[in-house]
Amino acid sequence: MKRSLLLVTMSMLAVLTTACGNNTNESPKATASTPSPPTQESQQWVTASEASAQIHQLTEMNTEQLRALPRDKTVVVMPGAYKGEHGPYLPNVDTFRNERLARELANAIAQRPGWHVVVFPFIPLGSDGANVIGGKFSFSGTFVVRAATLRAVFMDLAGDLGEQGFRWVFVVHNTGSAFHVQALDQAGDYFHDTYGGHMVNLTGLLVGSELDGIFNQWTTEAERNEDGYSFHAGMRETSEALYLRPDLVNPAYKQAPALTGRNMADFVELAKKKDWPGYFGSPRLATASLGERALKEYSARINKLALEILDGRDYHQMPRIADEESLKTEPPDILRHHQELAKKQEDWLKRQDQFNERPPR
């Protein structure tokens, strides 16, 4: 969710989760200012009924079943998301979105003859919630880890996967700051350089402005003006939640006041307010049909990219969201906060070491 902690803030400032909670047939709003939607990548979710036997849940497999998988035609799909607040109206949308995107990716790969997919358990870890934009490092509903911790977790998992001979890993972790995305990219680079395989953070390769464009093609100019450059718990994410898990959306979203921001300075000013509720944009404009349309097309683009990589596309030549420029535009307080947390933990560990080394009385 941020092109630079906003990773999603200046270029993604938005990033675009298990069951389809709502298959509404609601039509997009027909007004004179509604733009003509371009040809969509996909109108339907991927179905893989005939290939379902090729999709394996890691938690359900034994050692012999894992050993039997052909390493050159087995893809490990690793879904995950940070646990960040999404204001008073939404659950953790990133979780439901990424679970769904991972499922659809597995279905798309499994349709290839002879290919298998191992779906990893969901990893609920990530770095930096939207609340840090306003310098609030503790906020109700946000539970995160440092970027260095996130990187270490995925590097450790990359080591186990590499040692066991797996060669293809797709990470579906569409959320987080530039530091978050960089950590996942670095774990993938480690896997490639150490084991010769491919561990690709797919959503770290899709440009954030493209993702916003998917959603905006079905909204009016008036709606976009009210929602602003919304990237967190506004019209888009509320629409996603209404489609995926409407049972978890607080109906009060319909009366939510708009918190419109058009640039980083606006978001900082809004988030610094003592009564900031935890969202930007205008949730009241959301509809389940918008969430459905945007998620299906976004899913199709992720699947297309993954299949191209399996066919030999050199993803190392693609621009990354977490590039040097996006890292520079992250609020410096974020990295400082990470360093302070690391020091607090290291100091505690040193004290424990000193205590354990004391001779018995």
MOJO-V552858 format. One record per pair of residues at least 6 apart in sequence whose C-alpha atoms are under 8 Angstrom apart, sorted by the first residue. I is the first residue (numbers start at 1). GAP is how many residues later the second one is. D is the distance in Angstrom with one decimal. If there is no record, write none. Layout:
BEGIN
[[I & GAP & D] [I & GAP & D]]
END
This chain:
BEGIN
[[1 & 6 & 7.2] [1 & 7 & 4.9] [1 & 8 & 7.5] [1 & 11 & 6.8] [1 & 12 & 5.8] [1 & 13 & 4.5] [1 & 14 & 4.3] [1 & 15 & 6.8] [1 & 173 & 7.3] [1 & 174 & 4.7] [1 & 175 & 5.4] [1 & 176 & 7.0] [1 & 230 & 6.1] [1 & 231 & 6.5] [2 & 6 & 2.0] [2 & 7 & 4.2] [2 & 8 & 7.2] [2 & 9 & 7.5] [2 & 10 & 5.2] [2 & 11 & 3.7] [2 & 12 & 5.1] [2 & 13 & 6.6] [2 & 173 & 7.4] [2 & 174 & 6.3] [2 & 175 & 5.7] [2 & 176 & 7.5] [2 & 229 & 6.6] [3 & 6 & 4.3] [3 & 7 & 5.1] [3 & 8 & 4.6] [3 & 9 & 3.9] [3 & 10 & 4.6] [3 & 11 & 7.0] [3 & 174 & 6.9] [3 & 175 & 6.6] [3 & 205 & 6.5] [3 & 318 & 6.9] [3 & 319 & 7.8] [3 & 323 & 6.7] [4 & 6 & 6.3] [4 & 7 & 7.4] [4 & 8 & 7.4] [4 & 9 & 7.1] [4 & 173 & 5.6] [4 & 174 & 4.9] [4 & 318 & 7.4] [4 & 322 & 5.0] [4 & 323 & 6.4] [4 & 325 & 6.2] [4 & 326 & 5.4] [5 & 8 & 7.8] [5 & 123 & 7.5] [5 & 125 & 7.6] [5 & 128 & 7.6] [5 & 171 & 6.8] [5 & 172 & 3.7] [5 & 173 & 5.4] [5 & 174 & 7.5] [5 & 325 & 5.5] [5 & 326 & 7.5] [6 & 6 & 7.3] [6 & 7 & 5.5] [6 & 170 & 7.8] [6 & 171 & 5.4] [6 & 172 & 6.7] [6 & 324 & 6.6] [7 & 6 & 5.7] [7 & 7 & 8.0] [7 & 169 & 7.7] [7 & 170 & 5.5] [7 & 171 & 5.0] [7 & 201 & 8.0] [7 & 314 & 7.0] [7 & 315 & 7.0] [7 & 319 & 6.0] [7 & 320 & 8.0] [7 & 323 & 7.6] [8 & 6 & 4.7] [8 & 7 & 6.4] [8 & 168 & 7.8] [8 & 169 & 7.0] [8 & 170 & 7.9] [8 & 200 & 6.3] [8 & 223 & 6.9] [9 & 222 & 7.0] [9 & 254 & 8.0] [9 & 255 & 6.9] [10 & 253 & 7.4] [10 & 254 & 7.3] [11 & 196 & 7.2] [11 & 197 & 5.2] [11 & 198 & 5.4] [12 & 195 & 6.6] [12 & 196 & 3.3] [12 & 197 & 5.4] [12 & 199 & 7.5] [12 & 200 & 7.4] [12 & 219 & 7.7] [13 & 195 & 6.7] [13 & 196 & 8.0] [13 & 216 & 7.5] [13 & 217 & 7.2] [13 & 218 & 4.9] [13 & 219 & 7.9] [14 & 194 & 6.2] [14 & 195 & 7.8] [14 & 197 & 7.4] [14 & 198 & 6.5] [14 & 216 & 7.0] [14 & 217 & 3.9] [14 & 218 & 6.8] [15 & 159 & 6.4] [15 & 160 & 6.3] [15 & 193 & 6.2] [15 & 196 & 6.5] [15 & 197 & 7.4] [15 & 216 & 6.9] [16 & 158 & 7.1] [16 & 159 & 7.9] [16 & 195 & 6.3] [16 & 196 & 7.3] [16 & 220 & 7.6] [16 & 221 & 7.2] [16 & 279 & 7.7] [16 & 282 & 7.9] [17 & 76 & 6.2] [17 & 77 & 6.0] [17 & 78 & 5.5] [17 & 79 & 2.6] [17 & 80 & 1.8] [17 & 81 & 4.7] [17 & 82 & 5.2] [17 & 83 & 4.8] [17 & 84 & 6.8] [17 & 223 & 7.6] [17 & 224 & 7.7] [17 & 227 & 6.3] [18 & 78 & 5.1] [18 & 79 & 7.1] [18 & 81 & 5.5] [18 & 82 & 5.1] [18 & 226 & 6.8] [19 & 77 & 7.9] [19 & 81 & 7.1] [19 & 225 & 6.2] [19 & 226 & 7.5] [20 & 223 & 6.5] [20 & 224 & 4.8] [20 & 225 & 7.1] [21 & 221 & 7.7] [21 & 222 & 5.7] [21 & 223 & 4.5] [21 & 224 & 4.8] [21 & 225 & 6.1] [21 & 226 & 7.7] [22 & 220 & 7.2] [22 & 221 & 4.9] [22 & 222 & 6.3] [22 & 223 & 7.3] [22 & 224 & 6.9] [22 & 266 & 7.1] [23 & 220 & 7.0] [23 & 269 & 7.9] [24 & 219 & 7.8] [24 & 264 & 6.8] [24 & 265 & 6.2] [25 & 264 & 7.0] [26 & 262 & 7.8] [26 & 263 & 5.7] [27 & 262 & 6.8] [28 & 190 & 6.7] [28 & 191 & 8.0] [28 & 261 & 7.0] [28 & 262 & 7.1] [29 & 189 & 8.0] [29 & 190 & 7.7] [31 & 189 & 7.6] [33 & 187 & 5.5] [33 & 188 & 6.3] [33 & 189 & 8.0] [34 & 184 & 6.8] [34 & 185 & 6.1] [34 & 186 & 4.6] [34 & 187 & 7.2] [35 & 182 & 6.3] [35 & 183 & 6.8] [35 & 184 & 7.3] [35 & 185 & 6.8] [36 & 181 & 7.3] [36 & 182 & 7.8] [37 & 180 & 5.4] [37 & 181 & 6.3] [38 & 179 & 7.5] [40 & 257 & 6.3] [41 & 256 & 5.4] [41 & 259 & 5.9] [41 & 260 & 6.9] [42 & 254 & 6.3] [42 & 255 & 5.3] [42 & 258 & 5.9] [43 & 250 & 7.3] [43 & 253 & 6.4] [43 & 254 & 7.1] [44 & 252 & 6.5] [45 & 59 & 6.8] [45 & 251 & 6.2] [46 & 58 & 5.8] [46 & 61 & 6.1] [46 & 62 & 6.2] [47 & 57 & 7.9] [47 & 60 & 6.4] [47 & 61 & 7.8] [48 & 59 & 5.2] [48 & 60 & 7.2] [48 & 62 & 7.0] [48 & 63 & 6.3] [50 & 61 & 7.9] [51 & 56 & 7.6] [51 & 59 & 5.6] [51 & 60 & 5.7] [52 & 55 & 7.5] [52 & 58 & 7.2] [54 & 56 & 5.7] [54 & 61 & 6.8] [54 & 62 & 4.7] [54 & 63 & 6.3] [55 & 51 & 6.8] [55 & 52 & 7.5] [55 & 55 & 6.5] [55 & 61 & 5.9] [55 & 62 & 4.8] [55 & 63 & 6.1] [55 & 64 & 7.3] [56 & 60 & 7.6] [56 & 61 & 6.0] [56 & 62 & 4.8] [56 & 63 & 6.1] [57 & 61 & 5.8] [57 & 62 & 5.0] [57 & 63 & 6.7] [57 & 64 & 7.8] [58 & 60 & 5.9] [58 & 61 & 5.8] [58 & 62 & 5.5] [58 & 63 & 7.0] [59 & 61 & 7.5] [59 & 62 & 6.9] [69 & 47 & 7.4] [71 & 94 & 6.4] [71 & 95 & 5.4] [71 & 96 & 6.3] [72 & 94 & 7.7] [72 & 95 & 6.5] [72 & 96 & 7.8] [73 & 41 & 6.9] [73 & 42 & 4.9] [73 & 43 & 6.3] [74 & 41 & 5.8] [74 & 42 & 4.7] [74 & 43 & 5.6] [74 & 44 & 7.2] [74 & 92 & 7.3] [74 & 93 & 7.6] [74 & 94 & 6.6] [75 & 40 & 7.8] [75 & 41 & 6.3] [75 & 42 & 4.9] [75 & 43 & 6.2] [75 & 91 & 7.8] [75 & 92 & 7.5] [75 & 93 & 4.8] [75 & 94 & 5.5] [75 & 95 & 7.2] [76 & 41 & 5.8] [76 & 42 & 4.7] [76 & 43 & 5.9] [76 & 44 & 6.8] [76 & 90 & 7.8] [76 & 92 & 6.2] [76 & 93 & 4.6] [76 & 94 & 6.2] [77 & 25 & 6.8] [77 & 29 & 7.0] [77 & 40 & 6.9] [77 & 41 & 6.2] [77 & 42 & 4.9] [77 & 43 & 5.9] [77 & 92 & 5.9] [77 & 93 & 4.9] [77 & 94 & 6.0] [77 & 95 & 7.3] [78 & 24 & 7.5] [78 & 41 & 6.3] [78 & 42 & 5.0] [78 & 43 & 7.1] [78 & 44 & 6.9] [78 & 45 & 7.6] [78 & 91 & 7.3] [78 & 92 & 6.2] [78 & 93 & 4.7] [78 & 94 & 6.0] [78 & 95 & 8.0] [79 & 19 & 6.2] [79 & 20 & 6.1] [79 & 23 & 5.9] [79 & 40 & 8.0] [79 & 41 & 6.9] [79 & 42 & 7.2] [79 & 43 & 5.1] [79 & 44 & 6.4] [79 & 92 & 6.0] [79 & 93 & 4.7] [79 & 94 & 5.9] [80 & 15 & 6.8] [80 & 18 & 6.5] [80 & 19 & 7.4] [80 & 42 & 5.1] [80 & 43 & 4.4] [80 & 44 & 5.4] [80 & 45 & 6.8] [80 & 91 & 7.8] [80 & 92 & 6.4] [80 & 93 & 5.0] [80 & 94 & 8.0] [81 & 13 & 5.9] [81 & 14 & 5.6] [81 & 17 & 7.0] [81 & 42 & 6.6] [81 & 43 & 5.2] [81 & 44 & 5.8] [81 & 45 & 6.0] [81 & 92 & 5.4] [81 & 93 & 6.8] [81 & 94 & 6.3] [82 & 12 & 7.4] [82 & 13 & 7.7] [82 & 42 & 5.6] [82 & 43 & 4.6] [82 & 44 & 3.8] [82 & 45 & 6.5] [82 & 47 & 7.8] [82 & 61 & 7.6] [82 & 62 & 6.3] [82 & 93 & 6.9] [82 & 94 & 7.0] [83 & 9 & 6.5] [83 & 12 & 7.8] [83 & 41 & 6.4] [83 & 42 & 6.6] [83 & 43 & 6.9] [83 & 46 & 7.9] [83 & 58 & 7.4] [83 & 59 & 5.7] [83 & 60 & 5.4] [83 & 61 & 6.3] [84 & 8 & 6.5] [84 & 44 & 7.9] [84 & 45 & 5.2] [84 & 46 & 7.4] [84 & 57 & 6.0] [84 & 58 & 4.0] [84 & 59 & 6.1] [84 & 60 & 7.1] [85 & 6 & 7.7] [85 & 7 & 6.6] [85 & 44 & 7.1] [85 & 45 & 7.7] [85 & 46 & 7.9] [85 & 54 & 7.5] [85 & 55 & 6.7] [85 & 56 & 4.5] [85 & 57 & 4.9] [85 & 193 & 6.8] [86 & 6 & 6.2] [86 & 7 & 7.5] [86 & 55 & 7.7] [86 & 146 & 7.1] [86 & 147 & 5.4] [86 & 192 & 6.0] [86 & 193 & 6.2] [87 & 146 & 6.8] [87 & 190 & 5.6] [87 & 191 & 4.1] [87 & 192 & 5.3] [88 & 162 & 7.4] [88 & 189 & 6.7] [88 & 190 & 7.2] [89 & 160 & 5.7] [89 & 161 & 4.6] [89 & 162 & 7.3] [89 & 163 & 6.8] [89 & 164 & 5.7] [90 & 143 & 7.2] [90 & 148 & 6.9] [90 & 151 & 7.1] [90 & 158 & 6.8] [90 & 159 & 5.2] [90 & 160 & 6.5] [91 & 150 & 7.8] [91 & 157 & 6.3] [91 & 158 & 6.9] [93 & 144 & 6.8] [93 & 147 & 7.3] [93 & 148 & 6.0] [94 & 80 & 7.1] [94 & 81 & 6.7] [95 & 29 & 7.7] [96 & 148 & 6.9] [96 & 149 & 7.8] [97 & 143 & 7.5] [97 & 147 & 7.5] [98 & 74 & 6.3] [98 & 75 & 6.4] [98 & 76 & 6.5] [99 & 23 & 7.5] [101 & 71 & 7.3] [101 & 198 & 5.8] [102 & 70 & 6.1] [104 & 195 & 7.0] [104 & 199 & 7.7] [105 & 194 & 7.5] [105 & 197 & 7.5] [105 & 198 & 5.5] [106 & 11 & 6.1] [106 & 13 & 7.5] [108 & 195 & 6.6] [109 & 6 & 6.9] [109 & 7 & 7.5] [109 & 8 & 7.1] [109 & 198 & 7.1] [110 & 6 & 5.8] [110 & 7 & 6.4] [125 & 19 & 6.3] [125 & 20 & 6.7] [125 & 25 & 6.9] [126 & 18 & 5.5] [126 & 19 & 5.9] [126 & 20 & 7.7] [126 & 21 & 7.4] [126 & 24 & 6.4] [126 & 49 & 8.0] [126 & 50 & 6.7] [126 & 54 & 6.5] [127 & 17 & 5.2] [127 & 18 & 5.2] [127 & 19 & 5.5] [127 & 20 & 5.4] [127 & 23 & 7.1] [127 & 49 & 6.2] [127 & 50 & 6.8] [127 & 52 & 7.3] [127 & 53 & 5.2] [128 & 16 & 6.3] [128 & 17 & 7.5] [128 & 18 & 7.6] [128 & 48 & 6.4] [128 & 49 & 6.1] [128 & 52 & 7.3] [128 & 206 & 7.7] [129 & 13 & 6.3] [129 & 15 & 7.3] [129 & 47 & 7.0] [129 & 48 & 7.8] [130 & 102 & 7.2] [130 & 148 & 7.8] [131 & 6 & 6.7] [131 & 7 & 7.9] [131 & 8 & 6.7] [131 & 140 & 6.7] [131 & 147 & 6.8] [132 & 202 & 7.0] [133 & 134 & 7.2] [133 & 135 & 5.6] [133 & 138 & 6.2] [133 & 139 & 7.7] [133 & 198 & 7.3] [134 & 133 & 7.8] [134 & 134 & 5.2] [134 & 135 & 7.2] [134 & 136 & 7.5] [134 & 137 & 4.4] [134 & 138 & 4.2] [134 & 139 & 7.7] [135 & 136 & 8.0] [135 & 137 & 6.8] [135 & 198 & 7.2] [136 & 136 & 7.6] [137 & 200 & 7.9] [146 & 192 & 5.8] [147 & 32 & 5.9] [147 & 33 & 5.4] [147 & 36 & 6.0] [147 & 191 & 7.7] [148 & 35 & 6.9] [150 & 30 & 7.4] [150 & 33 & 6.5] [150 & 34 & 7.5] [151 & 32 & 4.6] [151 & 33 & 6.0] [151 & 35 & 7.1] [151 & 36 & 6.0] [152 & 35 & 7.8] [154 & 30 & 6.9] [154 & 33 & 5.8] [155 & 32 & 4.9] [155 & 33 & 7.7] [155 & 35 & 7.0] [155 & 36 & 7.4] [158 & 29 & 7.1] [158 & 30 & 7.6] [158 & 32 & 7.8] [158 & 33 & 5.7] [158 & 41 & 7.8] [159 & 32 & 7.1] [162 & 29 & 6.9] [162 & 33 & 5.6] [162 & 35 & 7.4] [163 & 32 & 7.8] [166 & 31 & 7.3] [167 & 28 & 7.9] [167 & 29 & 7.4] [167 & 30 & 4.3] [167 & 31 & 5.9] [167 & 32 & 7.8] [168 & 29 & 6.1] [168 & 30 & 5.1] [168 & 31 & 6.1] [169 & 29 & 6.0] [169 & 30 & 4.4] [169 & 31 & 6.2] [170 & 29 & 5.7] [170 & 30 & 5.0] [170 & 31 & 6.2] [170 & 32 & 6.5] [170 & 136 & 7.7] [171 & 28 & 7.1] [171 & 29 & 5.9] [171 & 30 & 4.7] [171 & 31 & 6.1] [171 & 32 & 7.9] [172 & 29 & 6.5] [172 & 30 & 6.2] [172 & 31 & 6.5] [173 & 28 & 7.3] [173 & 29 & 7.9] [173 & 30 & 6.6] [174 & 29 & 5.4] [174 & 30 & 7.6] [175 & 6 & 7.9] [177 & 153 & 8.0] [178 & 143 & 7.4] [178 & 144 & 5.0] [178 & 148 & 6.5] [178 & 149 & 5.8] [178 & 152 & 7.2] [179 & 143 & 7.3] [179 & 148 & 6.9] [181 & 20 & 8.0] [181 & 23 & 6.2] [181 & 140 & 7.6] [181 & 141 & 5.9] [182 & 140 & 5.4] [182 & 141 & 7.9] [184 & 17 & 6.3] [185 & 15 & 7.3] [185 & 16 & 6.0] [185 & 19 & 7.4] [187 & 12 & 7.8] [188 & 10 & 7.0] [188 & 11 & 4.6] [188 & 12 & 5.8] [188 & 13 & 7.1] [189 & 10 & 7.4] [191 & 6 & 6.3] [191 & 7 & 6.8] [191 & 8 & 6.3] [192 & 6 & 5.4] [192 & 7 & 6.8] [202 & 100 & 7.0] [202 & 103 & 7.8] [202 & 104 & 7.3] [203 & 99 & 7.5] [204 & 116 & 5.9] [204 & 117 & 5.4] [204 & 118 & 7.0] [205 & 113 & 6.9] [205 & 114 & 6.5] [205 & 115 & 5.0] [205 & 116 & 6.0] [206 & 114 & 7.7] [206 & 115 & 7.2] [207 & 113 & 7.9] [207 & 114 & 6.3] [208 & 113 & 7.6] [211 & 87 & 7.0] [214 & 80 & 5.8] [214 & 83 & 7.2] [214 & 84 & 7.2] [215 & 21 & 7.0] [215 & 75 & 7.2] [215 & 76 & 7.9] [215 & 78 & 7.8] [215 & 79 & 5.2] [216 & 8 & 7.4] [218 & 72 & 7.1] [223 & 62 & 7.1] [226 & 32 & 6.9] [226 & 34 & 6.3] [226 & 55 & 7.1] [226 & 56 & 6.5] [227 & 7 & 6.9] [227 & 8 & 6.5] [227 & 31 & 6.9] [227 & 32 & 7.6] [227 & 33 & 5.8] [227 & 34 & 7.9] [227 & 53 & 7.9] [227 & 54 & 4.2] [227 & 55 & 4.7] [227 & 56 & 7.9] [227 & 58 & 8.0] [228 & 32 & 5.1] [228 & 33 & 5.3] [228 & 34 & 5.5] [228 & 53 & 5.9] [229 & 31 & 7.4] [229 & 32 & 5.9] [229 & 33 & 5.0] [229 & 34 & 7.0] [229 & 52 & 7.3] [230 & 6 & 7.9] [230 & 30 & 7.3] [230 & 31 & 6.8] [230 & 32 & 7.8] [230 & 50 & 5.7] [230 & 51 & 4.8] [230 & 52 & 7.9] [231 & 6 & 7.9] [231 & 49 & 7.0] [231 & 50 & 7.6] [232 & 47 & 5.7] [232 & 48 & 5.7] [232 & 49 & 7.6] [233 & 45 & 7.8] [233 & 46 & 5.0] [233 & 47 & 6.2] [233 & 48 & 7.4] [233 & 50 & 6.9] [234 & 45 & 6.3] [234 & 46 & 5.4] [234 & 47 & 4.5] [234 & 48 & 5.1] [234 & 49 & 4.5] [234 & 52 & 7.9] [235 & 46 & 6.5] [235 & 47 & 5.4] [235 & 48 & 4.4] [235 & 49 & 6.9] [235 & 50 & 5.6] [235 & 51 & 4.7] [236 & 47 & 7.8] [236 & 50 & 6.6] [236 & 54 & 7.7] [236 & 55 & 6.7] [237 & 54 & 7.6] [238 & 11 & 8.0] [238 & 45 & 5.8] [238 & 48 & 5.7] [238 & 49 & 7.7] [238 & 53 & 7.8] [239 & 47 & 4.6] [239 & 48 & 4.9] [239 & 49 & 5.1] [239 & 50 & 7.4] [239 & 51 & 5.9] [239 & 52 & 4.4] [239 & 53 & 7.8] [240 & 48 & 6.6] [240 & 50 & 7.5] [240 & 51 & 4.1] [240 & 52 & 6.8] [240 & 55 & 7.3] [241 & 7 & 7.8] [241 & 8 & 6.8] [241 & 47 & 7.6] [241 & 50 & 7.4] [242 & 7 & 6.7] [242 & 44 & 7.8] [242 & 45 & 6.6] [242 & 46 & 4.8] [242 & 49 & 7.1] [243 & 44 & 7.8] [243 & 45 & 4.4] [243 & 46 & 6.9] [243 & 48 & 5.7] [243 & 49 & 5.9] [253 & 30 & 5.9] [253 & 31 & 5.4] [254 & 29 & 7.1] [254 & 30 & 4.3] [254 & 31 & 7.6] [255 & 29 & 6.1] [256 & 26 & 7.0] [256 & 27 & 6.3] [256 & 28 & 5.7] [257 & 25 & 6.7] [257 & 27 & 7.8] [258 & 22 & 7.5] [258 & 23 & 5.5] [258 & 24 & 4.4] [258 & 25 & 7.4] [258 & 26 & 7.9] [259 & 11 & 7.5] [259 & 20 & 7.5] [259 & 21 & 5.2] [259 & 22 & 4.9] [259 & 23 & 6.4] [260 & 20 & 6.4] [260 & 21 & 4.9] [260 & 22 & 7.1] [261 & 6 & 5.6] [261 & 9 & 7.9] [261 & 19 & 7.1] [261 & 20 & 6.9] [267 & 13 & 7.7] [270 & 6 & 6.6] [271 & 7 & 7.6] [309 & 6 & 6.7]]
END
